[in-house]
Amino acid sequence: MTGATGATGATAATRPGTGPAGELEALLDARPDVFSAERSGELDRAEELPADACALLDAFGLPAYYVPAEAGGRLDDHELLFHLLRTVALRDLTVAVAHGKTYLGAMPVWVAGDPGQARRLGARIRDGARVSWALTEPGHGADLLAGEVSARASGGGYRLDGVKWPINNATAGGHLCVLARTDEAGGPRGHSFFLVDKAELPAGSYRPLPKARTHGIRGADISGIAFEGARVPASALVGREGGGAETALLGLQLTRTICASLSAGAAEHGLRLAVRFAGERLIQDRPLIERYNVRAVLARAAGALAAVEAAGIVGARAVHGLTGEMSVVSAVVKALAPTLTDRMLGELAELLGSRAFLTREYASGAFQKLQRDHRVVGIFDGSTVVARNALINQFPRLVRGHAAGIRDAAGLAATARAGTPPGELEWARLSLVSRTGCSVVQGLRPAVEGLALDGAEPLVCDVLTAIDAVHGRMAAIRPSARPDIGAFEVAADYELCFAAASCLHLWAAGAAGGSADGALWLRVALRHLLDGLGRGPGSDPADDERIAGLLARAVAEGRPLSPFRGDQDGERT
């Protein structure tokens, strides 16, 4: 990759904004020796950890943004963290997964650890320590309560025995937050978290398990660890004994939401590659991008990107503004973002044809690597099925909240003001269930009343009608420990409603600047989401032509492919 753009680059460089995200963009764009499609492809083929890229992120100070301010870090704004990780994912998703795992791994300490424990871990992370979240075990998958790794009281501390696999950074990481059984009877109160420093474990009490060979993110350290009489002090316990399952579920509300940054970065990367290809590829002496059907594909992809990013930004800001509703928001965002992005990449792959599968010839095989890498995002921190099951469990509250028009008006207003300081996160407000439902969806109607929408008014009416219809279907579903397929289909439609509501809340709050381009992005996003809901008005050739032209100019000039990524983070401190 050279300079800003080029078919041989992993992605076109975006024009830097201001603030930390802009500074990170500028740094990464200045190091094509580290972030290039050629380098990324080499590491992928060698299944090698991108150590030089991770070192560059360490030098920038990215680890400090994984640590809450009260623990000595710089994490006081999850929207900013969304943009930072999105910036990395836009260039190489493997790097974002490998480096960002520390944020996930340390989450139990931020949720339940005591202040001293949090400050000590925060200092180590700022110094470059990698932290792995040791949740899963062979044969148990997402069933955390079935975990067999044990922590038995011994000599004033605990003895760990058992295997955690497959987990990210298990070998490369020096620290692990380990979920272990502390009560042989098991159950919801049968597990606890332990912060394990491998350097302090007795010699021979643990052994690394070999790196698993994966289809995507081949360079990431997806491996495991086997404990064999590993003794840890009582101070390694995170929170109270027996509180592990609750801590995990609360922590997942934040980590699942931030996973949307990976999808947003991947979506823009894929769209940039497709737009450049469509502009360069000539058929009968005409570039593909001049053809109606190609512009329609690019418009749908643009709509998907805008929807993913809007939901991701609203979700990240809801961590602060709608904390008590994160059990719903996180489940929705985690299921929605990778699903829309995978579908988008699949359609763009058809447009690219053989270039989507070749490993070296076009952009050094960047698209095929990206598509393989992104498939894992839907699995991280609970699969799409797990996330939708969590949402289905809250259907009755959501139906009642929608019927009553319940919303946290102040929290919703703060959540919608993208690019501004989001307010302090009160960790104690995290809850296993949302008592108020989902303000983002339930508060949409009053938010758009009387709002000038620059041609999108009919689409908004269709969105409001769709939201009412989806809640009607939700009301007909009875709570069940094993929901049928129909319930999961309704959950998927609710996600699309949330994404549409997110786009409109951001527009109403001025996140897209009220510009003509912003209105165009809004229309293509709503049209795409309504198509998914079976209520789409179909393609608009005029808008398709405009968005294709906008995309082509943005790629050529190195500008962001999004209405939500201006210089907003310059307003932050």
N, C-alpha and C positions, 0 to 999 in steps of 0.2 A: 504494500500500500504506500502511496506517495501523497503527501499533503492532505488535501481534503477529500477528494473523491477519486473513483476509478474502479473499473470492473475487476481489477485484480485485488482490490481491498476487501477486508472482512466486512466493512460497512463504510459508507460515506461519513465523513466526520461532520458533526453538527456544529453550527456556529455557537461558540460558548456563550452562555448567559453570564449572570453575575452570581456571587455567593458561592458556597462550597460546591454545589453541583456544577456550576460553570467552571470553577477552578479545576475540578476533577476532569471535566471534558477537555479542557485545554491541555492538561498534563498528558492524558491518554492519547490525544491527537498528536502530541509532540513526540511520541515514542512509537513510531511504526515498527521499530525493531522488536518491540514487545507485543503490541497489539496489531497484528496484521493477519490476513487470511492465510498467508504462506506459513507463518510461524504457528498459527493455531492448527492448521492442517498437519504440520509435522508432529506436533505434540499429540494430536488426536491419534494419528497412525501409530505412534510409539506408545500410546496409552500412558503418557507421562504427565505428572502433575505440573501445571503451569507455574513453576516456582518463581520465575523472574517477574511475571505479571503480579503475583501475590506480593512479592517484595516491593514492587512499585506502589501498590495500594497501601502497604504498611507505611512506606516512606511518606505518602500523602497524609496519613493519619486516619484512614478510613476506620480502623478498629475502634477508635474513640467514639464513633457514631453508633457502635453496637452497645455502648455502655451508657445507662441512664445518667443524667447530670448529677443526681443525688448520690451516685456511686463513683463520681469523679470523672465521668465521661462527657460527651457532647450530645447525647441523645435526649433532646427535649422536643422533638418535632418528627413524628413518624412520616409525615409527607416528605420532609427533606430526605429521610432515609430511603423512602420509596424512590425518589429521583436519583439518589446516589447509586443505589443498586441497579436501577434501570440503566443508568449511564454505563455501568460495567457490562450488564447483560446485552446491551445494544452492540457491544464490540465482541464479546466472547462469553457465551452463556456458561461454559465450563468454569471459567475464572470466577464468575459471579457466584456459582454454586459452591465452588471450593472455598472461596474466601468468606462469603456471607454466612456459611454454616455456623460460624462462631456466634453470630447473633442468635440463631436458633438454639445452639447448644447451651448458652448461658441463661436462657430464659427462665428456667426454674429458680435460679438464684434471684433474678430481678422480681419474680412474682412472690416467692415465699421465703427467701433467705433473710437472715438478720443483717442490719446495716453494716456491721464490721465484715461479715462474710462477703457482702456485695462489693464493698470498697476494695477488699483484698483481690477479689477476682477481677474487678474493673481495672486495677493497676496492672495486673498481669496481662490482660487483654490489650491494654494500651501499649504495653511493651512488646506485643507481637504474639502472645500465647494463642494457640488454637484450641477451641473448645468443641467437643463432640457431644451430641445429644444421644445418649445410649438408651434408646427406647425399645427397638424391635429385637426379636429373637427368632431363631430358626423355627419354622413351623407354626408361629403364632401371628405373624403379620400385624395387622392393626388391632388385634385383640390384646390390649395392654394388660388387662386383668388376668390373662392366662400366662403371663410371664413367669419363668421358673428361676431366673437368677435370684439367689437368696442373699439376704444380709442378716446374719445372726449375731445377736449381742455376744461379745467376747472380750474379756479383759478390759473393760471400760470403753470399748469401741465396738466395731462390727467386723465380721468376716464375710467377704464377698466370694461367692462361688457361682459359676455358670457362664453362659456364652451370650454376648450381644452381637447380633449380625442380622442383616447388613446395615451398617451405619456409616455416615459420612465423617471423614477425618478421624476414624478410629485409630489409625496408625500414625498419621501425621500430627494429630492433635496431642498436646501434652496433658490436657485436662478433659474429663468427661463428667457430664451430669447423668448418673446411672439410676434408672428406675429399677428397684429391687424389692423382692418380697420380704417383708419383715414380720408377717403373720402367716403361719402355715395354712391357716383356714382360708386365706385369700379374701376375695370379696372387695368391695369398693374401698375399704379401709385397710387392705392387706399389703399395700405397697408404699414405699417411701423413696425419696430422692437423696442421692449422695453425690457430693462434689468430690471427685477423685483426681488427685494429682499423681500421675504415673511415676513421677520422679521420687515420690515419697513412699511408694509401695515396696514391700520387702522383695528382695531379689528372688526370682523364680516363682512369684505369686501370680503372675499374669503372662500371657503370651499373645502376640498379635496374630490375627488370622489373615491368610493371604488376601490380597486385593481381588475383588470379584470383577470378572470381565463383563463389561456392560455394553449395550448397543449404542447408547449415547453417553455424553459426559465421560468419555473414556479416560480422560486424564484425572478425573476426580478420585479421591481416596475413598472408594466405597469398599470397606473391608469390615473387620470385626475384632473383638477382643474376648479372650477366655480368661476368667478369673479362677484361680485355684488357691483358695485360702488367703486371699488378699486382704490384709488387715488395714482398716482405716480408723482414724480417731473418731470419737463421738462428735467432734466439731465438724465432721464431714457431712453430717445429717443436714439436709436443707429443709427448713420449716419443721413441722411437727411429724413425729412418726405416725405413719398411717395416712398422711395427707398427700401421698404421691400422685394418686389418680386425679384428684381435684386440681393439684398444681399443674399437672400435664394438660388438662382440659382448659384451664384458664390461660396457660402459656400459649397453647395452640391458637387461641383467639387472636393473638398478635402475630405469631409466625405465619399462620395461614394467610393472613391479610397481606403481609409484606411479600409473600410469594408472587403476588400479582405484578410486582416490579420485574420479575424474571420474564413473565409472559409479555408485558408491555415492551420491554427491550427486545425480546425475540421477535415480536410482531413488527416493530419498526425495522429491524434488521432485514427480515424477510421481504417487507414491502419495498425497502430501498433497492434490494437486489432485483426485484421483479420490475420496478419502474425503470431502472437503468437498462435492464435487458429489453423491455418493451420499446424503449426509445432508440436502442442501437440495432435491434434485429430488423432487417429489411425483408419483406416478402413482396415480390412484384414491385420493387423499388419504393415501397412505402413502409415506414416504421410501424411496427405492430400497434403502438400506442394510438395511432390514428384510426384504428378499427373500432367500431361500436362495441363489439362483444368484448374486446380487450379492455376498453375503458370501463365497461360494466363490471368486469372482474376486479379491476383496480379500485373502483368506487366501493364495491362491497368490502374489499380488504381495508380500505380507509375507514369505512364505518365500523368494522370490527376493531381496528386499532383505537379509534376514538372511544368506543364503548368500553374496552378493556382498561384504557387509561383513566377514563372518568370513574369507573367503578373502583379502580385501584386507589385513586386520589381520595375519593370520598371515603373509602374504607380506611385508609391510613389516617385521615383526619378524624374519623369517627372514633378511633382509639382514644382520642382526647375529648371530643365533643359529645359523643354518645357511648361512653364507656360501658354503661350497663346493658347496652344492646349488642355488644360485640359477639355474643353467642350466635346471633342471627347473621349479623353483617359478615363475620369471618367465614361462616359456612357458605354464604352466598358468593362472596368474592373468590374464595378458594376453588369452588366448583366452576364458576363462570369463566374466569380469566384464562385458564389453560384450555378449556373446552372451545371457546371462541377462537383462540389463537391456533390451536391444532387444526381446526376446520379451515381457517384462513390460510395457513401454510399449505394445507392439502390442495386448496384451489389454486394458489399461486404456483404450486409444483406442476400442475397441469399446464399452466401458462408457460412456464419455463421449459417444459418438455424434458428432453434428455439432460439439459443443464442442471436440473434439480437432482440428478442422481450421480452425475460424474464427480469423481473425487478430486480431480485436479484441474480440469480443463477450463471451467468457467468460475471466475473469482476464487480460484484455488479450492473449489469444492465447498465454498462457504455455505451454500443453501442446504446441501444434503447433511452437512454436519449440524447446522442449526436445527433442521427438522428432527434429526435423531436426538439431539440434546434436549429439545423442549419437551419431548414425550414424557420425560421423568417428572416434570413439574406437576402434572396431574396426580402423581403418586405421593409426592412429598407431603409430610405432615398430615396424613390422612387422605386417602384417595377421593376422587370425585364422588364415588358411591357413599363413602363414609361421611363426607361433608353434606351430601343431600339427605342422608338418613338423619343427621343432626338437625337439619332444617325441618324435615317432615315432623319430627317430634314436637316442634313448636308451632305447627299449623294452627291449632285451636287458639292460641294467644294472638297470632297474627290476624286471624279472621276477626276475632273480637276487637282488636285494636283498629283494624281497618273500618269496621262497621261503626265504631264510636268516634272515629277521627282522632284517635289519641296520637299525640306527637309531643316530643320535647322541642318546643319552638326555639328556645335559646340555644340548645345544643345543636340543633339542625342548622341554624343560621351560622354558627361558628364552624361547623363541619363544611359548609358550602363555600366559605370564603377562602378558596385555594390560594396559596402563596403568602398567606399571612400567618403570624405566630398562632398556633392552635390552642394555646392554653396548657396549663399543667395537667399531666396525667395523674389521676388519683387511682393508684393500683387497687385500692380496696373496693373500688366500684365495679371491678370486673365480677361478673356473675355467671353461674352455670346456665341460667335461663334469663331471657329478657322479659321483664314484667310489663314493659310498654310496647312490645312488638318491634316494629321497625319504622322509625320516624322518617327515614328516607323515602319509603314508599307511601306510608300513611299521610305524610305531610306534603305530598306533591300537589294535590288539587289547589289548596290555598296558595301555594308558591307560584303557580302559573296563572292564577286569575288576573286578568288585565295586563299580562306581560306581553310586550311587543316581541314577536318571535320571527319576524322577517321571513314570512312565507311558510313557516313550520306549523302554523295554527291547526290545519287539518290533521297533521301527524300527531300533534299533542292530544287532540280529541280522541284519536284512535288509541293512543297510549293509555289514556284514562279509562276508556272503555275496556281495553284489554286487562288492565289491573282489576277492574271490578269483576270481569269474567273469571280471571284466574282465582280470585278469592272465593268466588262461588264454587269453583271446582274444589278448592281446598276445604271448604266447609263440608263437602260431601264425603271427605275421607276420614274414616274413623281411626283413632290412635291404635297403633299395633306395634308389637315388638319386631315384627317382620313385615314391613310395608310391601304391598305388591308393586308391580312395575308401573302401574298407573300413577301411583303417588310420586314416584321418581320423575315421571314425565311432567307432572304439575310443578314439582320443585324446580325443574329445569326452566319452565316458563316463568316462574317467580323470579328466577335469576335475571332473565331478560327484562322483566319489569323493573327490577332494581337498577339495572344498567341504564335503562331509559330515564328513570327518575334521577339518577346521578348526573347524566348529561344535562338534564333540564335544570337541576338545582345549581350546577356550576354555571350554566348560562345565565340564570336569573341573578346570580351573585357577581356576574361580570368576569368570570374566569377566562372566557374566550374573548374578552375585550369588547363585546358587542359589535365586532367587525363583520363586514360582508363575508370574509373568509370563515370566520367563526360560525356564522349562520349556515354557511354551506356545509361545514363539518357537522353541525348539529343535524341538518336534514339528512345527510347520508348515514349518520349513526342511527337516527330514529328509524329511517327506512329499513336499514339492515336488521335492527332488532324486531321491528314489526313483521318483517318477513319470517323471522324465526318463530314468532308467535302465531303465524298463519293469518295475519291481518295486514300484510304489507300491501301498499298501493302499487307495487312493482317498481321497475327501474324508471328513473327520470333521465332521459338522454341528455338534456341540457345540463343538469347537475353532474352527470357522469363526465361530460366533456370538461366542465369547469374544474372538477376535483382532479381529473387526470392531468390537466394543464398545471394546476397548482402543485401537484406532486412532482411533476417533471421539473418545474422550476426550482422547487425546494431541494431536490436531489442535486441538480446542477450547481446550485449556489451554496450547498452545505448547510441548509436550514432545517430545523426540526420538522418532522412529518406529524404534527399534532397541533391542535388549537390550544392545548393546555400546557405548553412548554416554552413560554416566552421567558422574559427576564424576571419572573415573579419572585424567585427566591432571593432577589436582591433586597426585598423588603424584610427579610429575616435578619436577626442579629447573629 
